[in-house]
């Protein structure tokens, strides 16, 4: 019996209890049955879900439920990306161990996820901070070490001299440590690297075989991998002490070589360090550079600084002496740690040359002409024809590169070369809350891998970081051990692995979470992931590292797949208005939108806002991504408690297509709730007749009922098309159209009216089931359609229902719309003409005028020409 009023909390709890009792979402391998692995990127257990989580996991859940109703064997698992720096920071702030903080958060967030009714197989849950999971991080690390895919070398890091620890790039604020405020230094320390560059060519070419990935993401990965065809060029030099050598650079614009007016090297370059020995000012500048950023992104935005070394290099073609500078925009870890500077045709060099008064020599005729006056124009970097380049004048880009490379080769000062922007992946982190690197340091034997039988190297879970370095270095029970080779006292490696390692293969572990191996044969059934859902912010590193790990696992015989994710959906952000006041310290104090009253103009645009608490004005900011920093978020738990999970899910799917930004709207949420209440009330009102109704007798239907049934099946046909495109907003819109059509059924012809209602609601409930699973589950059972809508066959449009006995034609007079007529679909020309001329409004416009001709466009219009 359907209750009179809609109580989402009651029906949602009951539906979830039913699913749990039936183990409805427990996936099992069924050879011979088509599988569908649907996966949303697992969350970091930060403490509470935010609306971005709700949208992400609702999108994945809608896809998973839809595919299940198509008859596929669906796996949708969930887990926790549980290692990482935020847990250490929270531990220091709260005085609790990161493990306790993490598992408390997991428990709370799991309850939140379950309350949303996601069709998740919780029996496959993993947490990357569990030893039974990260054991296999360590195991594969050792296999990669054996193959040379993992190796040890020094790397440049951010070093806080007060805390004596390495800082992540995001912990460096204006060149200072986030916690101590100390000036951060660059230091070289030993680190383990994974040789992802071995797979650069395959990682690049395989992108062309991923048609289910957004082009934007594939382009971002291609640019990150960065395959470049260019020329390696040598600039000879002689030092004052008599030592000589060649400074090598790589460039993709060898056609501009004759425009090089100086050469710049990184602060750590040997020539820079040599020049600084007798130059205190240069030594101080190099030390300053050591406190700067270590990433390309930081270098692109920071102020360009430099200092001459007093040394020169020789231009390989002209013999001219070019000054050698140290520049803070050159990274030692990229390329040769040196660049040839062509200010006329490179924006960075242009800015540097203007700052320090260095020569600028145009050597390419571009769309901007032959000169390159300030300010910089993007056209200066265009390809063009060589000018001011001697024998190379008149050559285009390819001709010039070929000629210059050939001349350099003769002198032994250059050759064509392919380079990659991609760099090997440094995985060592001088932190506590991560996977311990399974290496033991012995005074006699050196760095010794931990034997497989001693895995996992378990991280002590009770330690509380205090900010003064890695606590593992001060915990003797972990630090001190015996060497596996000689048995003498030794020391464990205290660095832990980059947390990207944890997320680079978790999708494999879901396939066999209880395996006593990294993976087993079950992974061959489930992999690859058929649909992966996550944010565009993970388009590069997470996806690239996951692809890399999959290829390594394939080469080790652990999997048959080459790519982990067949299809990728990157959902848009959830955005909301921002409001603020100026604080006494001049900083903005952000105010939550729920605390603000907004006045709008006649077009609904905000024009003023006041704080509910005091009625005083607040500033209206931009519409931005929901974030704690802007205090413009909405707590999903509050929404669920007020309206129910189905309302949250329905609004999320209806408000915008999945790949576009979703603007939060309280009125939109209320509208979604009203629609579900309307659906419930309609089912409750007609429940007895629907239960008693039989199949639709299409022949016996009245014309109004036939038209309503046709609308239902037309909406179904469009919704099925939209489901396949993941356009869930128009699926919801189609469901609303069906509801509107059914609501127009009038009293009378009760037997057939009830049959049309029964069929229409059966279609509507199945259509909405992936989106609003609780209400549809309840109504499906209460209306007698079956035990569980999850196991119902997906509705298909009835071709007979779609057939029209009448067609509507618009009628124009001299090309202007004057009316419309309904005629039989098989009406002949005479019948159509008579109906058009009999239309009352048409008669008004043709009265007293001779009709010259009638133009009929079948199925569309009639145009009466007077």
C-alpha positions in Angstrom: 0.0 0.0 0.0 1.5 3.4 -1.1 1.2 5.9 1.7 -0.5 9.2 1.0 2.5 11.3 1.6 6.1 11.0 0.3 8.5 10.2 3.2 12.0 9.9 1.6 13.8 9.1 4.8 11.5 6.1 5.4 11.5 4.6 1.9 15.2 5.2 1.4 16.1 3.4 4.6 13.8 0.5 3.6 15.2 0.2 0.1 18.8 0.2 1.3 17.9 -2.5 3.9 16.4 -4.6 1.1 19.5 -4.2 -1.1 21.8 -5.1 1.8 19.8 -8.2 2.7 19.8 -9.4 -0.9 23.4 -8.5 -1.4 22.1 -6.9 -4.5 25.3 -5.3 -5.7 27.8 -8.1 -4.9 29.5 -8.9 -8.2 30.6 -12.3 -9.2 32.6 -13.4 -12.2 30.3 -15.1 -14.8 32.3 -16.3 -17.8 30.3 -16.0 -20.9 28.2 -13.1 -19.6 29.0 -9.6 -20.8 30.6 -7.7 -18.0 30.6 -4.0 -17.3 33.2 -2.5 -14.9 32.1 1.0 -13.8 34.4 2.9 -11.6 34.5 6.4 -10.1 37.8 7.7 -8.8 38.1 6.8 -5.2 38.0 9.6 -2.6 40.5 10.9 -0.1 39.0 10.4 3.3 39.1 14.0 4.3 36.2 13.7 6.7 33.0 14.7 4.9 31.6 14.3 1.4 31.3 17.5 -0.6 28.9 18.1 -3.5 31.7 17.3 -6.0 31.8 13.8 -4.5 28.0 13.5 -4.7 28.0 14.5 -8.3 30.9 12.3 -9.3 29.5 9.1 -7.6 26.0 9.7 -8.7 27.1 9.9 -12.3 29.0 6.6 -11.9 26.0 5.0 -10.2 23.5 6.0 -12.8 25.8 4.5 -15.5 26.3 1.3 -13.4 22.5 0.8 -12.7 21.7 1.5 -16.4 24.1 -1.1 -17.6 22.8 -3.6 -15.1 19.3 -3.1 -16.4 20.6 -3.7 -19.9 21.5 -7.2 -18.6 25.2 -6.9 -18.1 27.2 -8.2 -15.1 28.1 -5.0 -13.4 31.0 -4.3 -11.0 31.0 -1.0 -9.2 33.4 -1.0 -6.2 34.6 1.7 -3.8 37.6 2.3 -1.7 39.8 5.0 -0.1 42.9 6.8 -1.3 44.0 6.9 2.3 47.7 7.9 2.5 48.8 11.5 2.1 50.0 14.7 3.6 46.6 16.1 4.8 46.4 13.3 7.3 49.8 14.3 8.7 48.8 17.9 8.9 45.5 17.0 10.7 47.5 14.7 13.0 49.8 17.6 14.0 46.8 19.9 14.5 44.8 17.5 16.5 47.4 15.5 18.3 46.1 12.2 16.9 47.8 9.5 14.8 47.1 9.8 11.1 45.8 6.2 11.1 43.1 7.0 13.7 42.1 10.3 11.9 41.9 8.4 8.5 39.9 5.4 9.7 37.5 7.7 11.6 36.9 9.7 8.5 36.5 6.5 6.4 33.8 5.3 8.7 31.9 8.6 8.5 32.2 9.0 4.8 31.2 5.4 4.2 27.9 6.1 6.1 27.4 9.1 3.9 28.0 7.2 0.7 25.7 4.4 1.7 22.9 6.9 2.6 23.0 8.0 -1.1 22.0 4.5 -2.2 24.9 3.8 -4.5 25.0 0.4 -6.1 28.4 -0.4 -4.7 29.9 -3.8 -4.0 31.2 -3.0 -0.5 32.6 -6.5 -0.1 35.5 -5.4 -2.4 36.3 -2.2 -0.4 40.0 -1.4 -0.1 42.0 1.3 1.8 45.4 2.1 0.4 46.8 2.6 4.0 46.0 -1.1 4.9 49.1 -3.3 4.9 47.3 -6.0 2.9 47.0 -3.4 0.1 50.4 -1.6 0.2 52.2 -4.9 0.5 51.7 -5.1 -3.3 53.0 -1.6 -3.8 56.2 -2.8 -2.2 56.2 -6.1 -4.1 55.9 -4.5 -7.5 58.5 -1.9 -6.5 60.9 -4.8 -6.0 60.0 -6.4 -9.3 60.6 -3.1 -11.0 63.9 -2.7 -9.2 65.0 -6.0 -10.5 64.1 -5.0 -14.1 65.8 -1.6 -13.8 62.5 0.2 -14.0 63.1 1.5 -10.5 66.5 3.1 -9.9 68.2 5.5 -7.4 69.7 8.9 -8.2 69.8 12.3 -6.7 66.9 14.7 -7.1 66.2 18.4 -6.3 63.7 19.0 -3.6 62.3 21.8 -1.4 64.1 21.7 2.0 62.9 23.4 5.1 66.1 24.0 7.1 64.2 24.5 10.4 62.0 21.4 10.3 64.8 19.5 8.6 62.3 18.0 6.1 61.3 18.0 2.5 58.3 20.1 1.5 55.8 19.5 -1.3 55.6 22.3 -3.8 52.2 23.3 -2.4 53.8 23.7 1.1 56.1 26.4 -0.2 54.4 29.8 0.1 56.3 32.8 -1.3 59.6 30.9 -1.0 59.0 30.0 2.7 57.9 26.9 4.5 54.2 26.8 5.3 54.8 25.9 8.9 58.0 27.5 10.0 58.2 30.5 7.7 61.9 29.6 7.0 63.4 30.4 3.6 63.2 27.2 1.6 66.3 25.8 0.0 66.8 23.5 -3.0 68.7 20.4 -2.1 69.8 17.3 -3.9 69.1 14.1 -2.1 69.1 10.4 -3.1 65.6 9.4 -4.4 64.1 6.4 -6.1 62.7 7.0 -9.6 60.4 4.9 -11.8 61.5 4.9 -15.5 58.3 6.0 -17.0 60.2 7.4 -19.9 60.9 3.9 -21.1 57.3 3.8 -22.0 57.0 7.3 -23.4 56.5 6.2 -27.0 53.8 3.6 -26.1 52.1 6.0 -23.7 51.9 8.5 -26.6 50.8 6.3 -29.4 48.2 4.3 -27.4 46.3 7.5 -26.9 45.2 7.3 -30.5 43.5 4.0 -29.6 41.3 5.4 -26.9 38.2 6.6 -28.7 36.2 6.7 -25.5 38.5 9.4 -23.9 37.7 13.1 -24.3 40.0 14.7 -26.8 40.9 17.4 -24.3 42.3 14.8 -21.9 44.3 13.0 -24.7 45.7 16.4 -25.8 46.8 17.2 -22.2 48.6 13.9 -21.9 50.2 14.3 -25.3 51.5 17.7 -24.3 52.8 16.4 -21.0 54.6 13.5 -22.6 55.9 16.1 -25.1 57.6 14.4 -27.9 59.7 17.0 -29.7 61.6 16.8 -32.9 64.5 19.2 -32.9 68.3 19.7 -33.0 70.9 19.2 -30.4 73.4 22.1 -30.8 76.8 22.5 -29.3 78.3 25.9 -28.2 82.1 25.6 -27.7 83.7 27.4 -24.8 87.1 28.0 -23.3 87.5 28.8 -19.6 90.1 31.3 -18.3 92.0 28.4 -16.8 92.5 26.9 -20.3 89.9 24.2 -20.0 87.6 23.9 -23.0 84.4 22.0 -23.8 81.0 22.2 -25.5 77.8 23.4 -23.9 74.9 21.5 -25.4 71.4 22.7 -25.8 68.3 21.3 -27.4 65.9 23.3 -29.5 62.8 22.7 -31.6 63.5 26.0 -33.4 66.9 25.5 -35.0 65.7 27.8 -37.8 66.2 30.7 -35.4 69.8 29.8 -34.5 71.2 32.8 -36.2 69.1 34.9 -33.8 70.7 33.6 -30.7 72.2 36.5 -28.7 73.0 34.8 -25.4 72.9 31.4 -23.8 71.4 30.8 -20.3 72.1 27.9 -17.9 70.4 26.7 -14.7 71.8 27.8 -11.3 73.0 24.2 -10.7 74.8 23.9 -14.1 78.5 23.1 -13.7 79.5 26.2 -15.7 77.4 28.4 -13.4 79.0 26.8 -10.3 82.5 27.2 -11.8 81.9 30.9 -12.6 80.6 31.5 -9.1 83.9 30.3 -7.4 85.5 33.7 -7.8 82.3 35.8 -8.0 80.5 36.3 -4.7 77.6 38.2 -6.3 77.0 35.3 -8.7 77.3 32.8 -5.8 74.7 34.7 -3.9 72.4 34.8 -6.9 72.8 31.1 -7.4 71.9 30.6 -3.7 68.8 32.7 -4.2 67.8 30.5 -7.1 68.1 27.5 -4.9 65.2 28.9 -2.8 62.9 29.3 -5.8 60.4 26.9 -7.3 61.4 23.5 -8.8 58.5 23.0 -11.2 57.9 24.4 -14.7 54.6 25.9 -13.6 56.4 27.9 -10.9 59.1 29.1 -13.3 56.5 30.2 -15.8 54.9 32.6 -13.4 57.8 33.9 -11.3 59.8 37.0 -12.0 62.5 36.4 -14.6 65.9 37.0 -12.9 69.5 36.5 -14.2 73.1 37.4 -13.8 76.0 37.2 -16.3 78.7 34.7 -15.5 81.5 36.6 -17.2 82.0 33.6 -19.5 81.2 33.3 -23.2 80.4 30.5 -25.6 81.0 30.5 -29.3 78.2 30.5 -31.8 78.6 27.2 -33.8 77.9 28.8 -37.2 79.0 32.4 -37.0 81.9 32.1 -34.5 80.5 35.1 -32.5 81.0 35.1 -28.8 77.7 35.0 -26.9 77.5 35.9 -23.2 76.6 33.1 -20.8 74.0 33.9 -18.2 72.6 32.2 -15.2 68.8 32.5 -15.4 66.2 31.4 -12.8 63.8 30.2 -15.6 66.1 27.4 -16.7 65.7 24.1 -14.8 68.6 21.7 -14.5 66.3 18.7 -14.6 64.9 19.6 -18.0 66.9 19.0 -21.2 70.5 19.9 -20.9 70.0 22.5 -18.2 70.8 25.2 -20.8 68.9 27.1 -23.5 70.0 29.1 -26.5 68.2 32.4 -26.2 66.5 33.9 -29.2 64.7 37.0 -27.8 63.1 38.0 -31.1 61.1 34.8 -31.3 60.6 33.4 -27.8 58.5 35.2 -25.3 60.5 34.2 -22.2 63.8 35.2 -23.8 62.2 38.4 -25.1 61.2 39.4 -21.6 64.6 38.5 -20.2 66.5 40.5 -22.9 64.4 43.6 -22.4 65.0 43.4 -18.7 68.7 43.1 -19.0 69.4 45.1 -22.2 70.5 42.1 -24.3 70.5 42.2 -28.1 67.3 41.2 -30.0 67.9 40.0 -33.6 64.9 39.0 -35.7 65.7 36.2 -38.1 62.2 35.0 -39.1 59.7 36.9 -41.3 56.4 36.3 -39.6 52.9 37.6 -40.1 53.9 40.5 -37.9 56.7 41.5 -40.4 60.4 41.6 -40.2 60.8 43.5 -36.8 59.8 42.6 -33.3 59.3 45.8 -31.3 57.9 45.7 -27.8 55.5 44.7 -26.4 55.6 41.0 -27.2 53.2 39.6 -29.8 52.4 36.0 -30.2 53.0 36.3 -33.9 56.7 36.8 -33.2 56.9 33.1 -32.4 55.3 32.0 -35.7 57.0 29.9 -38.3 58.1 31.8 -41.4 60.9 32.5 -43.8 64.5 33.0 -42.6 65.9 36.5 -42.8 69.2 38.0 -41.5 70.5 34.5 -41.5 73.1 34.6 -44.3 73.1 31.5 -46.5 69.8 30.4 -44.9 67.8 33.4 -46.0 64.7 32.5 -47.9 64.4 29.1 -46.4 61.2 28.0 -44.7 61.2 26.2 -41.3 61.8 22.6 -42.5 64.4 23.7 -45.1 66.3 25.8 -42.6 66.3 23.0 -39.9 67.6 20.5 -42.4 70.3 22.8 -43.7 71.4 24.0 -40.3 71.5 20.5 -38.8 73.6 19.3 -41.7 76.1 22.1 -41.3 76.3 21.5 -37.6 76.8 17.8 -38.1 79.8 18.4 -40.3 81.5 20.3 -37.5 80.5 17.8 -34.9 78.4 20.4 -33.2 74.9 19.2 -33.8 72.4 16.5 -34.9 68.7 16.0 -35.2 67.2 14.5 -32.1 63.9 13.5 -30.6 63.4 14.5 -27.0 60.6 14.1 -24.5 59.2 16.5 -22.0 58.2 13.6 -19.8 60.6 12.9 -16.9 61.1 9.8 -14.8 58.8 9.7 -11.8 60.5 10.4 -8.5 58.5 8.5 -5.9 60.6 9.0 -2.7 58.8 11.2 -0.1 60.5 12.1 3.2 57.2 11.7 5.0 55.6 9.3 7.4 52.1 8.6 6.2 52.8 6.6 3.1 53.9 3.2 1.8 57.4 2.4 3.3 60.0 1.8 0.6 61.2 -1.8 1.1 64.9 -1.2 1.2 67.4 -1.9 4.1 70.7 0.0 4.3 73.6 -2.1 5.5 77.1 -0.7 6.0 78.6 -3.8 4.4 76.0 -4.8 1.7 74.7 -1.4 0.7 71.0 -0.9 -0.2 69.4 -4.4 0.1 65.8 -5.1 -1.1 63.5 -6.5 1.6 62.9 -10.2 0.8 59.4 -11.0 -0.4 58.8 -13.2 2.6 59.3 -10.2 4.9 56.6 -8.1 3.1 54.8 -6.0 3.9 57.1 -3.7 5.6 54.5 -2.4 8.0 54.2 1.3 8.8 53.8 1.9 12.6 50.3 3.2 12.7 50.4 4.9 16.1 53.0 7.6 15.5 52.0 11.3 15.7 54.1 13.6 13.5 55.2 16.8 15.2 56.5 18.7 12.2 60.2 18.1 13.0 60.9 15.7 10.2 59.9 12.1 9.5 59.0 10.4 12.8 60.2 7.0 11.4 63.7 8.3 11.8 63.1 8.6 15.5 61.3 5.3 16.1 64.0 2.6 16.7 61.5 -0.3 16.5 61.0 0.5 12.9 64.4 2.0 12.0 66.7 -0.7 13.3 66.7 -4.2 11.7 69.0 -7.0 10.5 70.5 -7.0 7.1 68.7 -9.8 5.1 72.0 -10.7 3.4 74.7 -10.7 6.1 72.5 -10.5 9.3 74.4 -7.5 10.7 72.6 -4.5 12.2 71.2 -2.3 9.5 68.7 0.5 9.0 65.4 0.6 7.2 64.7 3.1 4.5 62.5 5.8 6.0 61.3 7.4 2.9 57.8 6.5 1.8 56.3 6.3 -1.7 54.5 9.0 -3.5 50.7 8.5 -3.0 50.2 8.5 -6.7 51.6 4.9 -6.4 48.6 3.9 -4.4 46.1 5.1 -7.0 48.0 3.7 -10.0 46.6 0.2 -9.7 43.8 0.1 -7.1 41.3 -0.7 -9.9 43.1 -4.0 -10.4 42.8 -4.8 -6.6 39.0 -4.4 -6.7 38.9 -7.4 -9.1 40.5 -9.7 -6.5 40.6 -7.9 -3.1 41.2 -11.2 -1.2 43.9 -12.6 -3.5 47.1 -13.7 -1.9 48.9 -12.1 -4.9 48.8 -8.7 -6.4 46.2 -9.8 -8.9 44.8 -13.2 -10.0 42.8 -14.6 -12.9 39.7 -12.6 -11.9 41.3 -9.4 -13.1 41.3 -10.9 -16.6 37.6 -11.1 -16.4 36.9 -7.6 -15.2 39.7 -5.5 -16.7 39.8 -3.1 -18.4 37.5 -0.6 -16.6 34.7 0.0 -19.1 33.8 3.4 -17.7 36.0 5.6 -15.5 34.5 8.8 -14.0 36.5 11.6 -12.4 37.6 15.2 -12.4 39.6 16.8 -15.2 42.2 17.8 -12.6 43.4 14.2 -12.7 43.7 14.3 -16.5 47.5 14.1 -16.5 49.3 12.6 -13.5 46.9 10.0 -12.1 45.8 8.8 -15.5 49.3 8.8 -16.9 50.8 6.9 -13.9 47.9 4.4 -14.0 48.5 3.7 -17.7 52.3 3.3 -16.9 51.7 0.8 -14.1 49.3 -1.2 -16.2 52.0 -1.5 -18.9 54.6 -2.5 -16.4 52.2 -5.1 -15.0 51.5 -6.4 -18.5 55.3 -6.8 -19.1 55.6 -8.7 -15.9 52.8 -11.1 -17.0 50.3 -9.8 -14.4 47.6 -8.7 -16.8 46.7 -9.0 -20.4 45.4 -5.4 -20.9 47.4 -2.6 -22.4 45.2 0.2 -21.1 43.3 0.3 -17.8 40.4 2.5 -18.8 38.4 2.0 -22.0 36.1 5.0 -21.6 36.6 8.2 -19.5 34.1 10.7 -18.4 35.4 13.9 -16.8 32.6 15.5 -14.9 32.2 19.3 -14.5 32.6 21.2 -11.3 29.8 22.1 -8.9 29.8 25.9 -8.7 28.0 28.4 -6.5 27.8 32.1 -5.8 30.3 33.7 -3.4 29.7 36.5 -0.9 32.2 38.4 1.3 32.9 41.3 3.5 36.2 43.1 4.1 37.7 42.1 7.4 39.5 44.5 9.7 42.8 43.2 8.5 41.8 44.0 4.9 41.2 40.3 4.0 38.0 39.0 2.6 35.7 37.2 5.0 33.7 34.7 3.0 30.1 34.2 3.9 28.1 31.1 3.1 25.3 31.7 0.5 22.8 30.2 3.0 23.4 33.1 5.3 22.7 35.7 2.6 19.5 37.3 1.3 19.9 38.2 -2.4 17.8 40.8 -4.3 17.5 40.3 -8.0 16.4 42.4 -11.0 13.5 41.6 -13.3 15.8 39.2 -15.2 16.7 37.2 -12.0 20.2 38.7 -11.8 21.6 39.5 -8.4 21.9 43.2 -7.7 22.3 43.4 -4.0 22.8 41.1 -1.0 22.5 41.4 2.8 23.5 39.2 5.7 20.5 37.4 7.3 22.0 38.0 10.8 22.3 41.8 10.7 20.6 43.0 7.5 23.8 44.8 6.5 25.2 44.6 2.9 27.6 42.0 1.7 29.6 42.0 -1.5 28.5 39.7 -4.3 31.5 37.8 -5.7 31.9 35.5 -8.7 30.3 32.1 -9.2 33.1 29.7 -8.3 33.8 26.1 -7.6 32.4 25.1 -4.2 35.3 25.2 -1.8 36.1 25.6 1.9 38.3 28.5 1.1 35.3 30.5 -0.4 32.8 29.1 2.1 30.3 28.6 -0.7 29.7 24.9 -0.2 26.5 23.0 0.7 26.7 20.1 3.1 25.3 17.0 1.4 24.2 15.6 4.7 21.9 18.5 5.3 20.4 18.2 1.9 19.8 14.4 2.3 18.2 14.9 5.8 15.9 17.6 4.4 14.9 16.2 1.0 16.3 12.7 0.8 19.0 11.1 -1.4 16.8 10.7 -4.5 16.2 14.5 -4.6 20.0 15.1 -4.4 20.6 12.6 -7.1 17.8 13.9 -9.3 18.9 17.5 -9.0 22.5 16.6 -9.8 21.6 14.8 -12.9 19.0 17.3 -14.1 20.8 20.6 -13.5 23.5 20.1 -16.2 25.1 17.5 -18.5 27.7 15.5 -16.6 30.7 17.0 -18.4 29.7 20.6 -17.8 29.8 22.8 -14.7 26.7 22.5 -12.5 25.6 25.8 -10.9 24.0 25.1 -7.5 20.4 26.3 -7.1 18.3 25.9 -3.9 15.2 26.4 -6.0 16.4 23.7 -8.4 16.7 21.3 -5.5 13.2 22.2 -4.3 11.9 21.6 -7.8 13.4 18.2 -7.9 11.8 17.3 -4.6 8.4 18.6 -5.9 8.7 16.3 -8.9 9.3 13.3 -6.8 6.4 14.2 -4.5 4.2 14.6 -7.6 5.3 11.1 -8.9 4.5 9.6 -5.5 1.1 11.3 -5.2 0.1 10.2 -8.7 1.0 6.6 -8.0 -0.8 6.7 -4.6 -3.9 8.2 -6.2 -4.2 5.5 -9.0 -2.6 2.6 -7.2 -5.7 0.4 -7.0 -6.6 0.8 -10.7 -3.0 0.3 -11.8 -2.6 -2.9 -9.8 -5.8 -4.3 -11.4 -5.0 -3.1 -14.9 -4.1 -5.4 -17.7 -2.1 -4.9 -20.9 -2.8 -2.0 -23.2 -5.2 -2.9 -26.0 -4.0 -0.5 -28.7 -7.0 -1.0 -30.9 -9.4 -0.1 -28.2 -7.7 3.2 -27.2 -9.5 6.4 -27.7 -7.6 9.0 -29.8 -6.6 11.1 -26.7 -5.3 7.9 -25.0 -3.5 6.9 -28.1 -1.8 10.4 -28.3 -0.8 10.2 -24.6 0.7 6.7 -25.1 2.6 8.0 -28.2 4.1 10.9 -26.1 5.2 8.4 -23.5 7.0 6.2 -26.1 8.4 9.2 -27.9 9.9 10.4 -24.6 11.2 6.9 -23.9 12.9 6.7 -27.3 14.7 10.0 -26.8 15.7 9.1 -23.2 17.2 5.8 -24.4 19.3 7.7 -26.9 20.3 10.2 -24.2 21.3 7.5 -21.8 23.8 6.2 -24.3 25.3 9.6 -24.6 25.3 10.1 -20.8 23.0 13.1 -21.2 21.2 12.4 -18.0 19.7 15.9 -17.8 17.6 15.2 -20.8 16.7 11.8 -19.5 15.2 13.5 -16.4 13.5 15.9 -18.7 12.0 13.0 -20.7 10.8 11.5 -17.4 9.0 14.8 -16.6 7.4 14.8 -20.0 6.1 11.3 -19.4 4.7 12.4 -16.0 3.0 15.4 -17.7 1.5 13.2 -20.4 0.1 10.6 -17.9 -1.4 13.5 -15.8 -3.6 14.5 -18.7 -5.4 11.2 -18.8 -9.0 12.1 -18.1 -11.8 10.1 -16.3 -13.7 7.8 -18.5 -12.8 4.6 -20.4 -11.4 3.5 -17.1 -10.1 0.1 -18.2 -7.9 1.4 -21.0 -7.0 4.5 -19.0 -5.7 2.4 -16.2 -3.7 0.2 -18.7 -2.1 3.3 -20.2 -1.2 4.5 -16.7 0.2 1.2 -15.7 2.3 0.9 -18.8 3.4 4.6 -18.6 4.4 4.4 -15.0 6.2 1.1 -15.6 8.3 2.9 -18.3 8.8 6.0 -16.1 9.9 4.0 -13.0 12.5 2.0 -15.0 13.7 5.1 -16.8 14.2 7.0 -13.5 15.5 3.9 -11.6 19.2 4.6 -12.2 18.8 8.2 -11.1 16.3 8.0 -8.2 16.6 4.4 -7.2 14.8 4.5 -3.8 11.4 5.9 -4.8 11.3 3.8 -8.0 12.2 0.6 -6.1 9.3 1.3 -3.7 6.7 2.2 -6.3 7.7 -0.6 -8.6 7.0 -3.2 -5.8 3.9 -1.5 -4.5 2.2 -1.2 -7.9 2.8 -4.9 -8.6 5.3 -4.6 -11.4 7.7 -7.1 -9.7 9.9 -7.7 -6.8 12.9 -5.5 -7.7 13.1 -2.9 -10.5 16.9 -3.6 -10.5 16.2 -6.9 -12.3 13.5 -5.6 -14.6 14.1 -5.5 -18.4 15.0 -2.1 -19.8 11.9 -0.6 -21.6 11.8 -0.4 -25.3 9.7 1.9 -27.4 6.7 0.2 -29.1 6.8 0.9 -32.8 3.0 0.6 -33.0 2.6 3.2 -30.2 4.9 5.6 -32.1 2.8 5.3 -35.3 0.6 8.3 -35.8 -2.9 8.2 -37.3 -2.9 12.0 -37.5 -0.2 14.4 -38.4 -0.1 18.1 -37.5 0.8 20.6 -40.3 1.4 24.3 -39.9 -0.4 26.5 -42.3 1.1 29.6 -43.7 -0.3 32.4 -45.8 2.3 34.0 -48.1 5.0 32.5 -45.9 3.6 33.7 -42.5 2.3 31.3 -39.9 -1.5 31.6 -39.6 -2.7 28.3 -38.1 -2.3 24.5 -37.9 -4.3 21.5 -38.9 -4.5 17.8 -38.0 -5.0 15.4 -41.0 -4.8 11.7 -41.4 -1.2 10.5 -42.0 -2.4 9.0 -45.3 -4.4 12.0 -46.4 -4.2 12.9 -50.1 -3.5 16.4 -51.5 -7.1 17.3 -51.9 -8.0 16.5 -48.3 -5.0 18.6 -47.0 -5.9 21.6 -49.2 -9.5 21.5 -48.1 -8.5 21.3 -44.4 -5.9 24.1 -44.8 -8.4 26.5 -46.5 -11.1 25.7 -43.9 -8.9 26.7 -41.0 -10.7 29.7 -39.5 -7.7 32.0 -39.1 -6.4 31.1 -42.6 -9.8 32.1 -44.0 -9.5 35.6 -42.4 -6.2 36.2 -44.3 -7.3 34.8 -47.7 -10.9 36.2 -47.7 -11.5 38.1 -50.9 -8.1 37.2 -52.4 -7.5 34.9 -55.4 -5.5 31.9 -54.4 -2.6 31.5 -56.8 -1.2 28.1 -55.5 -0.8 25.9 -52.5 2.6 24.5 -51.6 2.6 21.3 -49.5 5.7 20.1 -47.7 4.7 16.5 -46.6 4.5 16.0 -42.9 5.4 19.7 -42.2 3.5 22.6 -43.7 1.1 24.1 -46.2 1.8 27.5 -47.7 -1.1 29.3 -49.3 0.1 31.8 -51.8 -2.4 34.6 -52.7 
